[in-house]
Amino acid sequence: MPSTRKKQRVAVLADSDTRWKWGSLTANRLVSDVVAEGSSDFQLDGYLLRGRATPTPRQLEEVGVRADSLREVTAVEFLHAMERAGEGGGEDAGYDIVVLALVGGAVQALLHGLARVWQDRPQRPVVVTGYVGVVYEKLADGLLLRHGADLVLANSRQDAERFRSVYEGVGATADAVVECALPFLGGAPYRPDDPHRPDHPYTVVFAAQPSVPESRTDRAYLLRRMAEHARRHPDREVLIKLRSKPGEHTTHLEEFPYQKLAQKAELPPNCRLVYGHMGEVLDRTDLLVTVSSTAALESLHRRIPTAVLTDLGVREALGNHHFIGSGCLASWDRLDAGHVPDPDENWLARQGVAADGAYERAYDEARARVAALRKSELPPLAPYYTPTTAPGYVPGILARHHLGPDGAPLPGAPAAARQPGPVRQVVRQAARGAYRHGVQRVAPVIRRMGEL
């Protein structure tokens, strides 16, 4: 007997490959009870916010999430799409959920824009936002820019407590904070003695990050230590897992790509660069090494031995201070000598990565909250920041996305969502390529000249 349940419609707006991964997988988690009845009951429409980090087709394919539609838009074009989506009727009367997988300033701008678009609507979608990984900097700033969404997802118990403390501390409502977990954890638990495990050498994987560490000297040092580890252990394979290929950008700028540094380094045969889906790389990992990548949480969830490097110090700027108390902090010297980190179970539990079955229920509260909100009459979106509470801050944030202080499009902003023609696509790709070339090639040269 066919299901009589209304087809669920979810829109995800993302501004980079990592945020598309978080947003699209979060959407799937929030409606997983619907998906279980058949994918035809769930429609996911993807929108990519146009900018320097707009993901390439290769990056999108690497995430591996199905979308029923996917198009690139500006903030104003997205608002027009949301306005039109609610003008229909019956089964197509707008979206049920809108996931804003964006940097904080963009979330704030869209919250103001959506508040204006939906101000006269008797019903509106549930708006969800959150963070793609470890929150180790700009906690207050990022949280207050996200205030106003119906759900602000926290990836762990620790984050939920911190989020509520910030909101309550400034006199803002904290009801939107919901504890869940990162949506992309999973995979088979690490069992090195499993007879069905693929036969391969002991594999050490370094999870690279685009902006941590930042300097050429620090990144060259890490690359040298990886090569030295491979030479010290010729029976091991050392894989340097990269997030993006040359010319691609992710959430953060990468001035000194490891690919470029590796061209001048002499990597041994058992040390090489790799790309691909992180989960597939972890399938063959025996030891994950990183500075502070979210990949460490994926690895710990699967019980893979995980080392967070202390070679460059334990510093807020590196983000590895987040792992204080984890039992995972270690240096390359210790790893070279055979050290295998042993994570602290209490720390794991507070981070939402304990592989004890609790993860399967991590989104229950968020799903229940969405269901309850869908049955109620939602109040207008009301961000903490307004032109009254932050008159020297909010107008500039909105203006960067071509919105006025009232959330209305500024004169000259695109009037409608549209797919660019072939010529415009070529010009846009050339412009992005020039920008990325400037960041990765020209800017370092100018900086070195300035230091002469």
C-alpha positions as CSV (number, residue, x, y, z in Angstrom):
1,M,0.0,0.0,0.0
2,P,1.6,3.3,-1.0
3,S,2.5,5.8,1.7
4,T,0.1,8.7,2.3
5,R,2.8,10.8,3.9
6,K,3.4,14.2,2.4
7,K,6.6,14.4,0.3
8,Q,9.2,16.1,2.4
9,R,11.1,18.9,0.7
10,V,14.4,20.2,2.0
11,A,16.6,22.9,0.7
12,V,20.3,23.1,1.6
13,L,22.4,26.2,0.9
14,A,26.2,25.7,1.2
15,D,29.2,27.8,0.4
16,S,32.0,25.2,0.2
17,D,32.6,21.5,-0.3
18,T,32.9,20.7,3.4
19,R,29.7,22.7,4.3
20,W,27.8,20.9,1.4
21,K,28.9,17.7,3.0
22,W,27.7,18.7,6.4
23,G,24.5,20.3,5.2
24,S,23.4,17.6,2.8
25,L,24.1,14.8,5.3
26,T,22.4,16.7,8.1
27,A,19.3,17.0,5.9
28,N,19.4,13.2,5.4
29,R,19.7,12.7,9.1
30,L,16.8,15.0,9.9
31,V,14.4,13.1,7.7
32,S,15.9,9.6,7.9
33,D,12.6,8.2,9.2
34,V,11.0,9.4,6.0
35,V,13.8,8.1,3.8
36,A,13.4,4.7,5.4
37,E,9.9,4.5,3.8
38,G,11.3,5.2,0.4
39,S,13.5,7.9,-1.2
40,S,10.5,9.1,-3.3
41,D,9.1,10.7,-0.1
42,F,12.1,13.0,0.3
43,Q,13.3,15.7,-2.1
44,L,16.6,17.4,-1.5
45,D,17.3,20.6,-3.5
46,G,20.9,21.8,-3.3
47,Y,21.9,25.5,-3.7
48,L,25.6,26.5,-3.8
49,L,26.4,30.0,-2.7
50,R,28.5,31.7,-5.4
51,G,31.9,32.7,-4.1
52,R,35.6,31.9,-4.0
53,A,35.0,28.4,-2.4
54,T,32.1,27.3,-4.5
55,P,32.8,23.5,-4.9
56,T,33.8,22.0,-8.2
57,P,32.0,19.0,-9.7
58,R,34.8,16.7,-8.5
59,Q,34.5,18.0,-4.9
60,L,30.7,17.5,-5.0
61,E,31.1,14.0,-6.4
62,E,33.6,13.1,-3.6
63,V,31.0,13.9,-1.0
64,G,28.7,11.4,-2.6
65,V,25.4,12.8,-1.6
66,R,22.4,12.6,-4.0
67,A,20.5,15.8,-4.7
68,D,17.4,16.0,-6.8
69,S,18.5,19.4,-8.1
70,L,21.6,21.5,-7.6
71,R,22.4,25.0,-8.8
72,E,24.6,27.9,-8.0
73,V,23.1,31.1,-6.7
74,T,23.8,34.4,-5.0
75,A,22.2,35.1,-1.6
76,V,19.5,37.3,-3.4
77,E,18.8,34.6,-5.9
78,F,18.3,32.1,-3.1
79,L,15.9,34.4,-1.4
80,H,13.9,34.7,-4.6
81,A,13.8,30.9,-4.9
82,M,12.5,30.6,-1.3
83,E,9.9,33.2,-2.0
84,R,8.7,31.4,-5.2
85,A,8.7,28.0,-3.5
86,G,6.1,29.2,-1.0
87,E,3.8,30.6,-3.7
88,G,2.5,27.3,-4.9
89,G,-0.1,25.0,-3.4
90,G,-0.8,21.4,-2.5
91,E,2.2,19.2,-2.5
92,D,4.5,21.9,-3.7
93,A,3.7,24.5,-1.0
94,G,7.3,25.4,-0.2
95,Y,10.0,23.6,1.8
96,D,9.6,21.8,5.1
97,I,13.2,22.4,6.1
98,V,15.9,24.9,5.0
99,V,19.5,24.0,6.1
100,L,22.0,26.9,6.0
101,A,25.4,25.4,5.8
102,L,27.3,28.6,5.6
103,V,29.9,30.8,7.3
104,G,28.5,32.8,10.2
105,G,28.1,36.1,8.3
106,A,26.3,34.5,5.5
107,V,23.9,32.7,7.9
108,Q,23.1,36.1,9.5
109,A,22.4,37.7,6.2
110,L,20.1,34.9,5.1
111,L,18.2,34.9,8.4
112,H,17.4,38.6,7.9
113,G,16.6,38.0,4.2
114,L,14.3,35.0,4.9
115,A,12.6,36.9,7.8
116,R,11.6,39.5,5.2
117,V,10.6,37.0,2.6
118,W,8.4,35.0,5.0
119,Q,7.0,37.9,7.1
120,D,3.5,37.6,5.7
121,R,3.4,33.8,5.4
122,P,1.1,31.8,7.8
123,Q,3.6,28.9,7.5
124,R,7.3,28.8,6.8
125,P,10.0,26.2,6.7
126,V,12.1,25.2,9.8
127,V,15.5,26.8,9.5
128,V,18.5,24.7,10.7
129,T,22.1,25.7,10.9
130,G,25.3,24.6,12.8
131,Y,29.0,23.9,12.4
132,V,30.8,21.5,10.1
133,G,33.3,20.3,12.7
134,V,35.3,21.3,15.7
135,V,34.5,24.8,17.0
136,Y,37.9,26.1,18.3
137,E,37.8,29.8,17.4
138,K,35.4,32.8,17.2
139,L,32.9,30.9,19.4
140,A,30.8,33.9,20.5
141,D,31.0,35.7,17.1
142,G,30.0,32.6,15.1
143,L,27.2,31.6,17.5
144,L,25.6,35.0,17.6
145,L,25.7,35.2,13.9
146,R,23.7,32.0,13.8
147,H,21.2,33.0,16.4
148,G,17.7,33.3,15.0
149,A,17.6,29.9,13.3
150,D,15.0,27.5,14.7
151,L,17.7,24.8,15.3
152,V,21.4,25.5,16.0
153,L,22.9,22.0,16.0
154,A,25.7,21.2,18.4
155,N,28.0,18.3,17.4
156,S,28.6,17.1,21.0
157,R,27.5,17.5,24.6
158,Q,30.4,19.8,25.2
159,D,29.4,22.1,22.3
160,A,25.8,22.2,23.4
161,E,26.8,23.4,26.9
162,R,29.1,26.0,25.4
163,F,26.5,27.2,22.9
164,R,23.8,27.6,25.6
165,S,26.2,29.4,27.9
166,V,27.0,32.0,25.2
167,Y,23.4,32.7,24.3
168,E,22.2,32.9,27.9
169,G,25.2,35.1,28.7
170,V,24.1,37.8,26.3
171,G,20.5,37.5,27.2
172,A,19.5,35.7,24.0
173,T,17.2,32.6,23.9
174,A,19.0,29.3,23.9
175,D,16.1,27.0,23.1
176,A,17.3,26.5,19.5
177,V,20.5,24.7,20.6
178,V,20.1,20.9,20.1
179,E,22.7,18.3,20.8
180,C,23.4,15.8,18.1
181,A,26.6,14.7,16.4
182,L,28.6,15.2,13.2
183,P,26.4,13.7,10.4
184,F,29.3,12.0,8.6
185,L,30.5,9.7,11.3
186,G,30.2,6.0,10.5
187,G,32.0,3.2,8.8
188,A,33.2,-0.2,10.0
189,P,35.0,-0.2,13.4
190,Y,38.8,-0.7,13.3
191,R,39.6,-4.4,13.7
192,P,43.3,-5.0,12.6
193,D,42.9,-8.8,13.2
194,D,39.8,-9.1,11.2
195,P,40.5,-11.9,8.6
196,H,38.2,-10.1,6.1
197,R,40.2,-6.8,6.3
198,P,41.9,-6.1,3.0
199,D,45.6,-7.1,2.9
200,H,47.8,-4.1,2.8
201,P,50.8,-2.7,4.7
202,Y,50.4,-0.9,8.0
203,T,49.0,2.4,6.8
204,V,49.7,5.8,8.4
205,V,47.4,8.6,7.0
206,F,48.1,12.3,7.5
207,A,44.9,14.3,7.3
208,A,45.9,17.6,5.8
209,Q,44.1,20.9,6.4
210,P,44.1,23.9,4.0
211,S,44.9,26.5,6.6
212,V,46.4,24.7,9.6
213,P,49.3,25.2,9.9
214,E,49.5,28.3,7.8
215,S,53.1,29.1,7.1
216,R,55.2,27.5,4.4
217,T,57.9,26.6,7.0
218,D,55.5,24.7,9.2
219,R,54.0,22.8,6.3
220,A,57.4,21.9,4.8
221,Y,58.4,20.7,8.3
222,L,55.3,18.4,8.5
223,L,56.0,17.1,5.0
224,R,59.6,16.3,5.9
225,R,58.5,14.4,9.0
226,M,56.1,12.3,7.0
227,A,58.8,11.4,4.6
228,E,61.2,10.6,7.4
229,H,58.6,8.4,9.1
230,A,58.2,6.5,5.8
231,R,62.0,6.0,5.6
232,R,62.2,4.9,9.2
233,H,59.4,2.3,8.6
234,P,59.9,0.9,5.1
235,D,57.3,-1.7,5.9
236,R,54.6,1.0,6.3
237,E,52.7,3.1,3.8
238,V,52.4,6.8,4.6
239,L,49.5,8.5,2.8
240,I,49.0,12.3,2.8
241,K,45.3,12.7,2.4
242,L,44.5,16.0,0.7
243,R,41.2,17.9,0.6
244,S,41.5,19.7,-2.8
245,K,43.4,19.5,-6.0
246,P,45.4,22.5,-7.3
247,G,43.1,25.3,-8.4
248,E,40.3,24.1,-6.1
249,H,39.4,25.9,-2.9
250,T,37.6,24.7,0.2
251,T,36.3,26.5,3.3
252,H,39.7,28.0,4.0
253,L,42.4,29.5,1.7
254,E,45.5,27.4,1.1
255,E,48.5,29.5,0.1
256,F,51.0,26.6,0.2
257,P,49.4,23.4,-1.0
258,Y,51.2,20.2,-0.1
259,Q,51.2,19.3,-3.8
260,K,53.4,22.2,-4.5
261,L,55.7,21.6,-1.6
262,A,56.0,17.9,-2.5
263,Q,57.4,18.8,-5.9
264,K,60.6,20.0,-4.2
265,A,60.7,17.2,-1.6
266,E,62.1,13.8,-2.1
267,L,59.3,11.5,-1.0
268,P,60.2,7.8,-0.6
269,P,58.2,5.3,-2.6
270,N,56.1,4.4,0.4
271,C,55.0,8.0,0.9
272,R,52.5,9.5,-1.5
273,L,49.6,12.0,-1.9
274,V,46.1,10.8,-2.1
275,Y,42.6,12.2,-2.7
276,G,39.1,10.6,-2.3
277,H,36.3,10.1,0.2
278,M,37.7,10.2,3.7
279,G,35.6,7.2,4.8
280,E,37.2,5.1,2.1
281,V,40.7,6.2,3.1
282,L,39.9,5.3,6.7
283,D,38.9,1.8,5.7
284,R,42.5,1.0,5.3
285,T,44.0,3.3,8.0
286,D,45.9,1.9,10.9
287,L,47.1,5.2,12.4
288,L,45.6,8.6,11.6
289,V,47.8,11.7,12.2
290,T,46.7,15.3,12.0
291,V,47.1,18.7,13.5
292,S,43.5,19.3,14.3
293,S,41.4,18.0,11.4
294,T,37.8,16.9,11.9
295,A,39.0,13.7,10.3
296,A,40.4,12.9,13.8
297,L,36.8,12.6,15.1
298,E,35.8,10.4,12.2
299,S,38.8,8.2,13.0
300,L,38.2,8.1,16.7
301,H,34.5,7.2,16.1
302,R,35.8,4.1,14.3
303,R,38.3,3.3,17.1
304,I,41.3,3.9,14.7
305,P,44.4,4.9,16.6
306,T,44.6,8.7,16.2
307,A,47.4,11.1,16.9
308,V,47.0,14.9,17.2
309,L,50.4,16.5,16.6
310,T,52.2,18.6,19.2
311,D,55.3,19.4,17.1
312,L,54.2,23.0,16.4
313,G,52.9,23.5,19.9
314,V,49.4,23.0,21.5
315,R,47.9,26.4,20.5
316,E,44.5,27.9,19.8
317,A,45.7,29.1,16.4
318,L,46.2,25.5,15.4
319,G,43.0,24.1,16.9
320,N,44.8,21.2,18.6
321,H,44.0,22.6,22.0
322,H,40.6,21.2,21.5
323,F,42.1,17.7,22.0
324,I,43.5,18.5,25.5
325,G,42.4,15.6,27.7
326,S,41.8,13.3,24.7
327,G,44.9,11.2,25.2
328,C,45.7,11.7,21.5
329,L,48.3,14.4,21.7
330,A,51.7,13.1,20.4
331,S,54.8,14.2,18.5
332,W,56.3,12.7,15.4
333,D,59.3,11.7,17.6
334,R,57.0,9.5,19.7
335,L,55.2,8.1,16.6
336,D,58.5,7.3,15.0
337,A,59.4,5.3,18.1
338,G,56.2,3.3,17.9
339,H,53.8,5.1,20.2
340,V,50.1,4.4,19.7
341,P,47.8,6.9,21.4
342,D,45.1,5.5,23.7
343,P,42.0,7.9,23.7
344,D,40.2,8.8,27.0
345,E,36.7,7.3,27.0
346,N,35.1,10.2,29.0
347,W,36.5,12.7,26.5
348,L,35.2,10.7,23.6
349,A,31.7,10.6,25.1
350,R,31.6,14.4,25.6
351,Q,32.6,14.8,21.9
352,G,29.8,12.7,20.5
353,V,32.2,10.2,18.9
354,A,31.9,7.2,21.2
355,A,31.1,4.1,19.1
356,D,28.9,2.5,21.7
357,G,25.6,2.7,19.8
358,A,24.6,6.1,21.1
359,Y,25.5,7.7,17.8
360,E,22.5,5.9,16.1
361,R,20.2,7.9,18.4
362,A,22.1,11.2,18.1
363,Y,19.6,12.9,15.8
364,D,16.4,11.7,17.5
365,E,16.0,14.9,19.5
366,A,16.6,17.1,16.4
367,R,14.1,15.1,14.4
368,A,11.5,15.3,17.1
369,R,12.1,19.1,17.4
370,V,11.6,19.5,13.7
371,A,8.4,17.5,13.7
372,A,7.0,19.5,16.6
373,L,7.9,22.8,14.9
374,R,6.3,21.7,11.6
375,K,3.0,21.1,13.5
376,S,3.0,24.5,15.2
377,E,2.7,28.1,14.0
378,L,6.2,29.3,13.8
379,P,7.0,32.8,14.9
380,P,8.9,35.2,12.6
381,L,12.7,34.6,12.4
382,A,14.3,36.9,15.1
383,P,18.1,37.0,15.0
384,Y,19.8,38.4,18.1
385,Y,21.7,40.9,15.9
386,T,19.6,43.6,14.4
387,P,20.3,47.2,13.2
388,T,19.2,48.2,16.7
389,T,21.3,45.8,18.8
390,A,24.4,46.0,16.5
391,P,24.0,49.1,14.2
392,G,27.8,49.2,13.5
393,Y,28.0,45.5,12.5
394,V,24.9,44.1,10.9
395,P,24.4,46.5,8.0
396,G,27.9,45.7,6.7
397,I,27.3,41.9,7.0
398,L,24.1,42.2,5.0
399,A,25.6,44.6,2.4
400,R,28.3,42.0,1.6
401,H,25.4,39.8,0.3
402,H,23.7,42.7,-1.4
403,L,21.0,43.1,1.3
404,G,19.9,46.3,3.0
405,P,19.5,46.6,6.8
406,D,15.9,45.4,6.5
407,G,16.9,42.3,4.6
408,A,15.6,43.6,1.2
409,P,17.9,43.3,-1.9
410,L,19.9,46.4,-2.6
411,P,19.5,48.2,-5.9
412,G,21.4,46.4,-8.6
413,A,21.3,43.0,-7.0
414,P,20.3,40.0,-9.3
415,A,16.5,39.9,-9.6
416,A,16.0,36.2,-10.2
417,A,17.7,32.9,-9.9
418,R,19.0,31.7,-13.2
419,Q,21.4,29.3,-14.7
420,P,24.3,31.2,-16.4
421,G,24.9,30.7,-20.1
422,P,28.0,28.9,-21.5
423,V,29.9,32.2,-22.0
424,R,29.2,33.4,-18.4
425,Q,30.2,30.0,-17.0
426,V,33.5,30.1,-18.8
427,V,34.2,33.7,-17.7
428,R,33.3,32.8,-14.1
429,Q,35.5,29.8,-14.1
430,A,38.4,31.9,-15.5
431,A,37.8,34.5,-12.8
432,R,37.9,31.9,-10.1
433,G,41.1,30.4,-11.5
434,A,42.7,33.8,-11.6
435,Y,41.7,34.5,-8.0
436,R,43.0,31.1,-6.8
437,H,46.3,31.6,-8.8
438,G,46.7,34.9,-7.1
439,V,46.3,33.4,-3.6
440,Q,48.5,30.4,-4.2
441,R,51.2,31.9,-6.5
442,V,51.3,35.7,-6.7
443,A,50.5,36.5,-3.0
444,P,53.4,34.5,-1.5
445,V,55.8,36.1,-4.0
446,I,54.6,39.6,-3.1
447,R,54.9,38.8,0.6
448,R,58.5,37.5,0.2
449,M,59.4,40.7,-1.7
450,G,58.0,42.8,1.1
451,E,60.2,41.0,3.6
452,L,63.4,41.9,1.7
